[in-house]
């Protein structure tokens, strides 16, 4: 009884935080107040001015081909090691130990490398993640040497995270991730810590489940004369098997998510995943209210050479429009033992 009351209190607090008029909502409303800048009033928090007004932007990129193949609609679906990047509460489905490593070709020759491991203990499931965002060589130029000085800029970003997840009841799990992140632009470096909170709830109605996450919570930082805002966003998700059940020779999972980004606004993700003989996965998804991202496709293979061990490889393709006509491709290897 006490446990159920405690869980109900947590869920109520999360709902209150996300509801209009709540403290976070009021904080955003305060940002909408007109601000006098250069003799002119502007709305600091409107959609146009919020765009790209945060740091650590690489934390919002898909870190797994499985996630990207479904257009990141995975908060309520992922029940394996891949969820370590999106919703730590899903780690409760790791039986013993699991690992994941991913390469993400991104825009203008940048790339994102990600890795994670998770291990079940008697108290819960613990995990560690690493992300690194790398840029191509960019040569330093000056007014006297506009063609380059022969020195390259020292730029890049990385993060290290510690996750914990616990099954609170047979239907409700909760997870946390504490992350240290760093971004460097030559002589300027910014570091900070963020907190992710995730929940996963099985409703009991067929296979319907709900997921809630709040990502990149933390205080704003400063660099030079500018505020360095964290890329905070929250995510409300639903998912269920549209036909079949998990483990059947053929089953299809559908998912929908509604997100609110501090540095953009509202967005939506819709995705699906079809498993055939628990070996081949086909994925597709669509992102709404994005400027350049639209649909994505993905596929995966999973092998189980021995009892209790499996190995998987996933690949995804995301359509990018309106910028250099590039298409991010992600490749991920994962397994459990």
C-alpha positions as CSV (number, residue, x, y, z in Angstrom):
1,X,0.0,0.0,0.0
2,X,2.8,2.4,0.9
3,X,4.7,1.6,-2.3
4,X,1.5,2.2,-4.4
5,X,1.0,5.5,-2.6
6,X,4.6,6.6,-3.2
7,X,4.4,5.7,-6.9
8,X,1.1,7.6,-7.2
9,X,2.7,10.6,-5.7
10,X,5.6,10.5,-8.1
11,X,3.3,10.2,-11.1
12,X,1.1,13.0,-9.8
13,X,4.2,15.3,-9.5
14,X,5.3,14.5,-13.0
15,X,1.8,15.2,-14.4
16,X,1.8,18.5,-12.5
17,X,5.2,19.5,-13.8
18,X,4.0,18.9,-17.4
19,X,0.6,20.5,-17.0
20,X,-0.2,24.1,-18.1
21,X,0.3,26.5,-15.2
22,X,2.8,24.2,-13.5
23,X,6.1,25.5,-12.2
24,X,8.1,24.6,-15.4
25,X,5.3,26.0,-17.5
26,X,5.3,29.2,-15.6
27,X,9.1,29.4,-16.0
28,X,8.6,29.2,-19.8
29,X,5.8,31.8,-19.6
30,X,8.2,34.1,-17.8
31,X,10.6,33.7,-20.7
32,X,7.8,35.0,-23.0
33,X,7.9,38.4,-21.4
34,X,9.1,41.2,-23.7
35,X,12.7,42.1,-23.1
36,X,14.3,45.4,-24.1
37,X,17.3,44.6,-26.3
38,X,19.1,47.3,-28.3
39,X,16.2,49.8,-27.9
40,X,13.7,47.2,-29.2
41,X,11.4,44.9,-27.3
42,X,11.5,41.2,-28.3
43,X,10.0,38.1,-27.0
44,X,12.9,36.1,-25.6
45,X,11.1,32.8,-25.6
46,X,9.1,32.7,-28.8
47,X,9.6,30.0,-31.3
48,X,12.0,31.9,-33.6
49,X,14.2,33.2,-30.8
50,X,14.3,29.9,-29.0
51,X,15.6,28.0,-32.0
52,X,19.1,26.7,-31.4
53,X,19.4,28.8,-28.1
54,X,20.9,25.9,-26.1
55,X,24.2,24.2,-25.8
56,X,25.1,20.5,-25.7
57,X,22.8,20.0,-28.7
58,X,24.5,16.6,-29.5
59,X,22.6,15.2,-26.5
60,X,19.4,15.3,-28.6
61,X,20.8,13.3,-31.5
62,X,19.8,9.6,-31.8
63,X,22.5,7.4,-30.4
64,X,21.3,4.1,-31.8
65,X,20.2,2.9,-35.2
66,X,17.3,1.1,-33.6
67,X,16.0,4.3,-32.0
68,X,16.5,6.3,-35.2
69,X,14.8,3.7,-37.4
70,X,11.6,4.4,-35.6
71,X,12.1,8.2,-35.7
72,X,13.1,8.1,-32.0
73,X,9.6,6.9,-31.0
74,X,11.1,4.5,-28.4
75,X,10.4,5.9,-24.9
76,X,7.6,3.4,-24.5
77,X,8.9,0.6,-26.7
78,X,12.5,-0.2,-26.1
79,X,13.0,-3.1,-23.7
80,X,16.7,-3.7,-24.1
81,X,20.1,-2.0,-23.8
82,X,19.2,0.6,-26.5
83,X,16.9,2.3,-24.0
84,X,19.9,3.5,-22.0
85,X,20.1,6.4,-24.4
86,X,16.5,7.5,-24.3
87,X,14.6,6.2,-21.2
88,X,16.6,4.8,-18.4
89,X,13.5,3.1,-16.9
90,X,13.6,0.6,-19.7
91,X,16.8,-0.9,-18.4
92,X,14.8,-3.0,-15.9
93,X,14.4,-5.5,-18.8
94,X,18.1,-6.2,-19.0
95,X,18.4,-9.7,-17.5
96,X,22.1,-9.9,-16.6
97,X,24.5,-7.7,-18.6
98,X,24.3,-6.0,-22.0
99,X,26.3,-3.7,-24.2
100,X,25.7,-1.4,-27.2
101,X,28.1,0.6,-29.5
102,X,26.9,2.9,-32.3
103,X,28.3,5.1,-35.1
104,X,26.2,8.0,-36.5
105,X,27.2,9.8,-39.6
106,X,25.8,13.3,-39.2
107,X,25.7,16.5,-41.2
108,X,28.6,18.4,-42.8
109,X,31.0,15.5,-42.1
110,X,30.5,15.4,-38.4
111,X,29.8,12.2,-36.6
112,X,28.6,10.9,-33.2
113,X,30.0,7.8,-31.5
114,X,28.0,6.2,-28.6
115,X,28.5,3.3,-26.3
116,X,26.8,1.9,-23.2
117,X,26.9,-1.1,-20.9
118,X,24.4,-2.2,-18.2
119,X,24.5,-4.7,-15.4
120,X,21.8,-6.1,-13.2
121,X,22.5,-6.2,-9.4
122,X,20.3,-7.3,-6.5
123,X,19.2,-3.7,-6.0
124,X,18.5,-2.6,-9.6
125,X,20.1,-2.2,-13.0
126,X,23.2,0.1,-13.4
127,X,24.5,1.5,-16.6
128,X,27.3,3.7,-18.0
129,X,27.1,5.6,-21.3
130,X,29.7,7.5,-23.4
131,X,29.0,9.9,-26.3
132,X,31.5,11.8,-28.4
133,X,30.7,14.3,-31.1
134,X,33.5,15.0,-33.6
135,X,34.0,17.6,-36.3
136,X,36.0,17.6,-39.5
137,X,39.3,19.5,-39.5
138,X,38.6,23.3,-39.5
139,X,41.6,25.5,-40.2
140,X,42.1,28.7,-38.2
141,X,41.9,31.9,-40.3
142,X,42.7,35.5,-39.3
143,X,42.3,38.9,-41.1
144,X,46.0,38.7,-42.1
145,X,45.8,35.0,-43.0
146,X,42.3,34.6,-44.6
147,X,43.4,31.4,-46.3
148,X,44.4,29.7,-43.1
149,X,47.2,29.7,-40.6
150,X,48.0,26.0,-40.8
151,X,46.5,25.3,-37.3
152,X,43.2,23.5,-36.9
153,X,40.5,24.5,-34.4
154,X,40.2,22.3,-31.3
155,X,36.5,21.6,-31.3
156,X,34.4,18.7,-30.1
157,X,32.0,17.4,-27.5
158,X,31.6,14.5,-25.2
159,X,29.5,13.2,-22.3
160,X,29.7,10.4,-19.7
161,X,26.5,9.2,-18.0
162,X,25.6,7.0,-15.0
163,X,22.2,5.3,-15.2
164,X,20.1,3.5,-12.6
165,X,16.7,1.7,-13.1
166,X,14.5,-0.2,-10.7
167,X,11.3,-2.1,-11.0
168,X,9.0,-0.5,-8.4
169,X,6.0,-2.8,-9.0
170,X,5.1,-5.5,-11.5
171,X,3.7,-2.7,-13.8
172,X,5.9,0.4,-13.0
173,X,9.6,1.1,-13.4
174,X,11.6,4.2,-12.9
175,X,15.1,5.3,-13.9
176,X,17.6,8.1,-13.6
177,X,20.7,9.2,-15.5
178,X,23.3,11.6,-14.2
179,X,25.5,13.0,-16.9
180,X,28.6,15.1,-17.2
181,X,29.0,16.9,-20.5
182,X,31.7,19.0,-22.2
183,X,31.8,21.1,-25.3
184,X,34.9,22.8,-26.6
185,X,35.4,25.5,-29.3
186,X,39.1,26.0,-29.5
187,X,40.0,28.2,-26.5
188,X,36.4,28.2,-25.0
189,X,35.3,25.2,-23.0
190,X,32.0,24.6,-21.2
191,X,31.2,21.7,-18.8
192,X,28.2,20.9,-16.8
193,X,26.0,18.1,-15.4
194,X,22.5,17.1,-16.4
195,X,19.8,14.8,-15.0
196,X,17.4,12.6,-16.9
197,X,14.3,11.0,-15.2
198,X,12.3,8.3,-16.9
199,X,9.3,6.2,-16.1
200,X,7.6,3.2,-17.8
201,X,4.1,2.0,-16.9
202,X,2.2,-1.0,-18.1
203,X,-1.5,-0.1,-18.0
204,X,-2.8,-3.7,-17.9
205,X,-5.0,-3.0,-21.0
206,X,-3.6,-5.5,-23.5
207,X,0.0,-4.5,-24.1
208,X,-0.5,-0.7,-23.8
209,X,2.2,1.1,-21.9
210,X,3.0,4.7,-21.1
211,X,6.4,6.4,-20.9
212,X,7.4,9.8,-19.4
213,X,10.8,11.3,-19.5
214,X,12.3,14.6,-18.5
215,X,15.8,15.1,-20.1
216,X,18.7,17.4,-19.5
217,X,17.5,18.9,-16.3
218,X,20.0,21.3,-14.7
219,X,21.1,24.9,-14.2
220,X,22.1,27.2,-17.0
221,X,25.8,27.7,-17.6
222,X,27.8,30.7,-18.8
223,X,30.3,31.1,-21.6
224,X,31.9,34.4,-22.2
225,X,29.0,36.8,-22.0
226,X,26.2,34.4,-23.1
227,X,23.9,32.1,-21.1
228,X,24.6,28.5,-22.0
229,X,21.2,26.8,-21.7
230,X,20.8,23.1,-21.4
231,X,18.7,21.4,-24.1
232,X,15.8,20.4,-21.7
233,X,12.8,18.6,-23.1
234,X,10.1,16.3,-21.9
235,X,8.5,13.4,-23.7
236,X,5.1,11.7,-23.2
237,X,4.8,8.4,-25.0
238,X,2.3,5.5,-25.7
239,X,3.1,2.2,-27.3
240,X,1.5,-1.2,-27.7
241,X,1.6,-4.3,-30.0
242,X,-0.8,-3.7,-32.9
243,X,-0.9,-7.4,-33.6
244,X,0.8,-10.4,-32.0
245,X,2.7,-10.3,-28.7
246,X,6.3,-9.9,-27.9
247,X,8.1,-13.1,-28.6
248,X,5.6,-14.4,-31.2
249,X,6.9,-15.4,-34.6
250,X,5.4,-12.2,-36.1
251,X,4.4,-9.1,-34.2
252,X,4.2,-5.4,-34.8
253,X,4.7,-2.6,-32.2
254,X,3.4,0.9,-32.8
255,X,4.5,4.0,-30.8
256,X,3.6,7.7,-30.7
257,X,5.3,10.4,-28.7
258,X,4.6,14.1,-28.0
259,X,7.7,16.2,-27.0
260,X,8.3,19.8,-25.9
261,X,11.7,21.2,-26.4
262,X,12.9,24.2,-24.5
263,X,14.8,25.5,-27.5
264,X,12.2,24.8,-30.1
265,X,8.6,24.0,-29.1
266,X,6.3,21.0,-29.6
267,X,7.2,18.0,-31.8
268,X,5.8,14.6,-32.5
269,X,7.3,11.2,-33.3
270,X,5.5,8.2,-34.8
271,X,7.1,4.8,-35.4
272,X,6.6,1.1,-35.9
273,X,8.7,-2.0,-35.5
274,X,7.9,-5.4,-37.1
275,X,9.7,-8.5,-35.8
276,X,9.9,-11.7,-37.9
277,X,10.8,-14.9,-36.1
278,X,12.5,-12.8,-33.4
279,X,15.4,-12.5,-35.8
280,X,14.7,-9.8,-38.4
281,X,13.3,-6.4,-37.5
282,X,11.9,-3.9,-40.0
283,X,11.4,-0.3,-38.8
284,X,9.9,3.0,-40.0
285,X,9.0,6.3,-38.5
286,X,8.1,10.0,-39.1
287,X,9.0,13.2,-37.3
288,X,6.5,16.0,-37.3
289,X,7.3,19.8,-36.9
290,X,10.9,19.4,-37.8
291,X,12.6,21.8,-40.2
292,X,14.9,19.3,-41.9
293,X,14.1,15.8,-40.5
294,X,11.2,13.8,-41.9
295,X,10.9,10.0,-42.4
296,X,13.3,7.2,-41.4
297,X,13.8,3.5,-42.2
298,X,15.7,0.9,-40.3
299,X,16.4,-2.8,-40.1
300,X,18.0,-5.2,-37.6
301,X,19.2,-8.7,-37.2
302,X,19.4,-10.6,-33.8
303,X,21.2,-13.9,-33.2
304,X,21.2,-16.1,-30.2
305,X,24.1,-18.5,-30.5
306,X,23.7,-19.9,-27.0
307,X,21.0,-19.8,-24.3
308,X,21.0,-16.4,-22.5
309,X,23.3,-14.8,-25.0
310,X,22.4,-12.7,-28.1
311,X,24.1,-10.4,-30.6
312,X,22.4,-7.9,-32.8
313,X,23.3,-5.4,-35.6
314,X,21.0,-2.5,-36.6
315,X,21.2,0.1,-39.4
316,X,19.0,3.1,-40.1
317,X,18.6,5.8,-42.8
318,X,17.0,9.2,-42.0
319,X,15.8,11.6,-44.7
320,X,17.2,15.1,-44.4
321,X,15.7,17.9,-46.5
322,X,16.8,21.5,-47.2
323,X,20.4,21.3,-46.0
324,X,23.1,19.9,-48.3
325,X,20.8,17.0,-49.2
326,X,22.6,14.7,-46.7
327,X,21.2,11.6,-45.1
328,X,22.5,10.4,-41.8
329,X,23.2,6.7,-41.6
330,X,23.6,4.9,-38.3
331,X,25.2,1.5,-37.5
332,X,24.8,-0.1,-34.1
333,X,26.1,-3.4,-32.6
334,X,24.6,-4.7,-29.3
335,X,24.3,-7.8,-27.3
336,X,23.6,-9.4,-23.9
337,X,25.0,-12.2,-21.8
